[in-house]
């Protein structure tokens, strides 16, 4: 007797595009998204970075099907099994999937890494992906993407809380890059090796007092510009942070800008792109698993001195800490999604009132509900006089259906 496919989850708009595709893949629910930028006069439909993510999703899954309308404003997605880097499916070079990002991409590499790492624990094999091409941007972007440094130091360690060993997650930056002249293209190279596959994420109980900040770490990076910009950013950031924490260490990273082929040069010459500088800061509490991050990048049009970048990033970090809770705004979607995909038990998370009231978290709760997850229970914190909220999330218990033995 044949089993009928579940009904389509019908959504509209281009917001939370990768988040919705991830939920569809994890739950096995077919997805229909319409009205994707229908009124845009210049570029209606799917953007280049969204098409690139669809190609990545096709490479790491088996049996998935995607249909895009002629105008690109409607997509139908039938999810398959998450296979990872399996020879014969997506892996072309040994045990790694090669993914090329076009030069028209305006999003940072963490736009791809965040959803990819949510899928990786549930894959059949290790999730090994190498990102290359003229569109790879490892720095933070003006569209709000995290830098590769903040992702590595403030997001990946949180997987330990769910029984997913972060020591088996390797993230290599082979070539750094910043945004191009128009905010797109960087020509960096990044390699992710995610070897922490599990049957079910553990139930998370992270609702204690956030504690006090015990150390601040960071990376100042410059690509294709003077290395003195790093020292200037570090000095101005420390001027702000020294009054709050004594244990501060900010590393300096300098790289040459990558060379890429110049399409406008008929002789076949090359040009350097991905030039710029920025700063990443991460504050760690004395309570395990509580990390707060901040990212600042020089605008692609320039006109901002390194001292302003350093101070802006320091104040952004202080603002992230002041929002309260046990997770930052940048990490909250990852933590809440893993809690919803965990075992059928109730986990609890302490989160700041401003964070849970943000548009991003509210839309995540709505999307999870549409894909069959349980509603959240919300109450105020009674133990102290903060405005924090305790969220109770019941796991769906779906687990890793791609692996016979976890």
C-alpha positions in Angstrom: 0.0 0.0 0.0 1.5 3.3 -1.0 1.7 6.1 1.5 0.6 9.6 0.5 3.0 12.5 0.6 2.3 15.1 3.3 0.5 18.3 2.3 2.5 21.2 1.1 3.5 23.9 3.6 2.5 27.1 1.7 4.4 30.3 2.6 4.9 33.7 0.9 7.7 36.2 0.6 11.5 35.9 0.5 12.3 36.4 4.2 13.8 33.5 6.1 14.3 31.7 2.8 17.1 29.4 4.0 15.4 28.8 7.4 12.2 27.5 5.7 14.1 25.2 3.4 16.0 23.8 6.4 12.8 23.1 8.3 11.3 21.5 5.2 14.4 19.3 4.8 14.5 18.3 8.5 10.8 17.5 8.8 10.3 16.0 5.3 7.5 18.4 4.5 7.1 19.6 0.9 7.3 23.4 0.7 5.7 25.9 -1.7 6.8 29.6 -1.5 5.2 32.2 -3.7 5.3 36.0 -4.1 9.1 36.1 -3.9 9.9 39.8 -4.7 7.0 40.1 -7.2 7.0 43.9 -7.2 10.8 44.4 -7.6 11.3 46.5 -10.8 14.9 45.4 -11.3 15.3 41.9 -10.0 12.0 40.1 -9.2 12.1 36.5 -8.0 15.0 34.6 -6.4 18.3 36.5 -5.7 21.7 35.0 -6.8 22.5 33.9 -3.2 19.2 32.1 -2.9 19.7 30.2 -6.1 23.2 29.3 -5.0 21.8 27.9 -1.7 19.4 25.8 -3.6 22.2 24.3 -5.6 24.1 23.6 -2.4 21.0 21.9 -0.9 20.7 19.8 -4.0 24.3 18.7 -3.7 24.1 17.5 -0.1 20.7 15.7 -0.4 19.5 12.7 -2.3 16.0 12.7 -3.9 15.2 16.3 -3.4 13.3 18.1 -6.2 12.9 21.8 -6.9 10.7 23.6 -9.4 11.1 27.3 -10.0 8.6 29.3 -12.0 9.6 31.2 -15.1 9.7 34.5 -13.3 11.5 33.1 -10.3 8.8 34.3 -7.9 7.5 30.8 -7.0 9.3 27.7 -5.9 8.2 24.2 -5.1 10.6 22.1 -3.0 10.2 18.4 -2.3 12.9 17.4 0.3 15.0 14.3 0.1 17.4 12.6 2.5 20.4 14.5 3.8 23.4 12.5 2.6 26.3 14.9 3.1 29.5 14.3 1.3 28.7 10.8 -0.2 30.7 9.7 -3.3 28.4 9.5 -6.3 25.8 12.0 -4.9 27.3 15.4 -4.2 31.0 14.8 -3.5 33.1 15.3 -6.6 36.6 15.7 -5.2 37.3 12.7 -2.8 35.1 13.2 0.2 34.2 16.8 -0.2 31.4 18.7 -2.0 32.7 21.6 -4.1 30.4 24.6 -4.1 31.1 27.6 -6.3 29.5 31.0 -5.3 29.0 33.5 -8.2 30.3 37.0 -8.1 26.8 38.5 -8.0 26.4 37.1 -4.4 25.9 39.9 -1.9 25.7 37.8 1.3 28.5 36.6 3.5 29.7 32.9 3.7 27.8 32.5 7.0 24.5 32.9 5.0 25.4 29.4 3.8 27.2 28.0 6.9 24.4 28.7 9.4 21.7 26.6 7.7 24.3 24.0 6.5 25.4 23.3 10.1 21.8 22.9 11.2 21.4 20.1 8.6 24.8 18.5 9.2 24.1 16.7 12.5 21.2 14.9 10.7 23.1 13.8 7.6 24.0 10.2 6.6 27.7 10.9 6.2 30.1 13.6 7.2 29.2 17.1 5.9 32.3 18.2 4.0 31.9 21.3 1.8 34.5 23.6 0.2 33.2 27.1 -0.8 35.1 28.9 -3.5 34.5 31.2 -6.4 34.4 35.0 -6.8 31.4 35.4 -4.5 32.8 34.0 -1.2 32.9 36.8 1.4 34.4 35.7 4.8 34.0 39.1 6.5 30.8 40.5 8.0 28.5 42.2 5.5 26.4 45.3 5.5 23.3 43.0 5.1 23.9 41.7 8.6 25.8 38.5 8.0 28.3 37.3 10.7 31.9 37.1 9.9 33.6 33.7 9.7 35.4 34.4 13.0 32.3 35.2 15.0 30.6 32.1 13.5 33.5 29.9 14.5 33.9 31.2 18.1 30.4 32.2 19.0 28.1 29.7 17.1 29.9 26.4 16.7 30.7 26.0 20.4 27.0 26.0 21.1 26.6 22.6 19.4 28.3 21.0 22.4 25.2 21.9 24.5 23.2 19.5 22.4 25.6 16.6 22.5 27.1 17.4 19.1 30.9 17.5 19.8 32.3 20.8 18.5 35.8 19.3 18.5 34.7 17.3 15.4 33.7 20.4 13.5 36.5 21.9 11.6 36.3 25.2 9.8 39.2 26.3 7.7 39.7 29.7 6.1 42.0 29.2 3.2 41.6 32.7 1.7 40.1 35.7 3.5 38.0 38.3 1.7 35.8 41.3 2.3 33.0 42.7 0.2 33.7 44.0 -3.3 33.2 47.6 -4.6 29.4 47.2 -4.8 29.0 45.0 -1.8 29.2 41.7 -3.8 32.0 39.3 -4.5 35.0 38.5 -2.4 36.8 35.4 -3.9 37.6 33.8 -0.6 38.0 30.0 0.1 36.4 28.3 3.1 36.2 24.6 4.0 33.8 23.1 6.5 34.2 19.5 7.8 31.3 18.6 10.0 31.8 15.0 11.5 29.4 15.2 14.4 26.3 13.3 13.3 23.9 12.3 16.0 20.6 10.4 16.3 18.8 13.1 18.3 20.1 16.4 19.9 20.0 16.4 23.6 17.4 18.4 25.5 18.8 21.8 26.5 18.2 23.4 29.9 19.9 26.8 29.8 17.9 29.0 32.1 20.4 30.0 34.8 21.6 33.5 35.5 24.0 34.5 32.7 26.7 35.3 35.2 29.6 37.7 34.5 31.8 38.2 31.5 35.2 36.7 32.3 37.0 37.2 29.0 36.8 38.9 25.6 38.4 37.6 22.5 38.5 38.9 19.0 40.0 39.0 15.5 40.9 42.2 13.6 41.4 41.3 9.9 42.6 43.3 7.0 42.7 42.2 3.4 44.6 44.0 0.7 45.1 47.1 2.8 47.7 48.2 5.3 48.2 45.9 8.3 48.4 49.0 10.5 44.6 49.1 10.3 44.4 46.1 12.6 46.4 47.8 15.3 44.3 50.9 15.1 41.0 48.9 15.4 42.4 46.9 18.3 43.6 50.0 20.2 40.3 51.9 19.8 38.2 48.8 20.9 40.4 48.3 24.0 39.9 51.9 25.0 36.2 51.2 25.4 36.4 47.6 26.8 39.2 47.9 29.3 36.9 49.5 31.8 34.7 46.4 31.8 37.0 43.5 31.5 40.7 42.9 32.2 41.1 39.7 30.2 41.0 41.0 26.6 43.0 39.5 23.7 42.4 40.5 20.1 44.4 38.8 17.4 45.5 40.5 14.2 45.1 38.8 10.8 46.5 40.2 7.6 46.0 38.6 4.1 46.6 39.7 0.6 43.6 40.4 -1.5 42.8 37.4 -3.8 43.5 37.5 -7.5 40.6 36.8 -9.9 40.3 36.9 -13.6 39.2 40.4 -14.9 36.3 39.8 -17.3 36.6 43.4 -18.6 40.2 42.8 -19.7 40.4 41.2 -23.1 44.1 40.3 -22.7 43.1 38.0 -19.8 44.6 40.0 -17.0 43.7 39.6 -13.3 42.5 42.0 -10.6 42.4 41.9 -6.8 39.1 42.0 -5.1 37.7 41.5 -1.6 39.6 44.5 -0.2 38.7 45.8 3.2 39.0 45.4 7.0 36.8 44.6 10.0 36.7 43.5 13.6 35.0 40.5 15.3 34.6 40.4 19.1 33.3 37.6 21.3 32.6 37.9 25.1 32.5 34.7 27.2 30.6 34.4 30.5 31.8 32.4 33.5 28.8 30.1 32.8 29.5 27.4 30.2 27.9 28.0 26.8 27.1 31.7 27.1 28.7 33.7 24.3 28.0 37.2 22.9 29.4 38.4 19.7 29.7 41.6 17.6 30.9 42.3 14.1 31.8 45.5 12.3 33.1 45.9 8.7 34.2 48.9 6.8 31.5 49.8 4.2 32.2 48.8 0.6 32.2 52.5 -0.4 34.8 53.3 2.2 35.0 56.6 4.1 35.3 55.1 7.6 38.6 55.1 9.6 39.7 52.0 11.6 39.3 53.8 14.9 35.6 54.2 14.3 35.3 50.5 13.3 36.9 49.5 16.6 34.7 51.7 18.8 31.6 50.7 16.9 32.3 47.0 17.4 33.0 47.5 21.1 29.8 49.3 21.7 27.9 46.7 19.6 29.3 44.0 21.9 28.3 45.9 25.0 24.8 46.3 23.6 24.6 42.5 22.8 25.5 41.7 26.4 23.0 44.3 27.8 20.1 42.6 26.0 20.4 39.8 28.6 19.6 36.1 28.4 21.8 33.2 27.9 22.1 33.4 24.1 22.8 36.4 21.8 20.5 37.6 19.0 22.8 36.0 16.4 22.8 32.6 18.1 19.1 32.4 19.2 17.7 31.0 15.8 20.3 28.2 15.8 19.7 27.2 19.5 15.9 27.4 19.2 15.8 25.3 16.0 18.0 22.6 17.5 15.7 22.5 20.6 12.7 22.1 18.4 14.3 19.2 16.5 15.5 17.4 19.6 14.0 14.6 21.7 10.4 14.7 22.8 11.1 16.4 26.0 10.7 20.0 27.2 13.9 22.1 27.1 14.2 25.6 28.6 16.1 28.6 27.5 16.6 32.0 29.1 16.5 34.8 26.5 16.4 38.5 26.6 13.0 40.3 26.1 14.3 42.4 23.2 15.6 39.2 21.4 12.4 37.2 21.7 10.4 40.2 20.6 12.5 40.7 17.5 10.9 40.0 14.1 13.4 37.2 13.3 12.5 35.1 16.4 8.7 35.7 16.0 8.8 34.5 12.4 10.9 31.5 13.4 8.2 30.5 15.9 5.5 30.8 13.3 7.5 28.8 10.8 8.2 26.0 13.3 4.5 25.9 14.1 3.6 25.5 10.4 6.0 22.7 10.0 4.4 20.7 12.9 6.5 21.8 15.9 4.9 22.5 19.2 4.1 26.0 20.4 6.5 27.7 22.9 5.7 28.3 26.5 6.8 31.7 27.8 7.1 33.1 31.3 9.0 35.8 33.1 12.1 35.1 35.1 11.2 35.1 38.8 14.7 34.6 40.3 16.0 38.1 39.8 14.8 41.6 38.7 15.8 41.3 35.0 13.4 41.5 32.1 14.5 38.1 30.8 12.1 35.4 29.5 12.1 31.6 30.0 11.1 29.8 26.8 9.9 26.2 27.1 10.4 24.3 23.8 9.1 20.7 23.3 11.2 18.7 20.8 9.6 17.0 17.9 11.7 13.8 18.2 12.2 13.5 14.4 15.8 12.6 14.7 18.3 11.6 12.0 16.3 9.4 9.6 19.3 9.3 7.2 21.4 7.0 9.5 20.5 3.5 10.5 22.9 3.5 13.4 23.9 6.8 15.2 
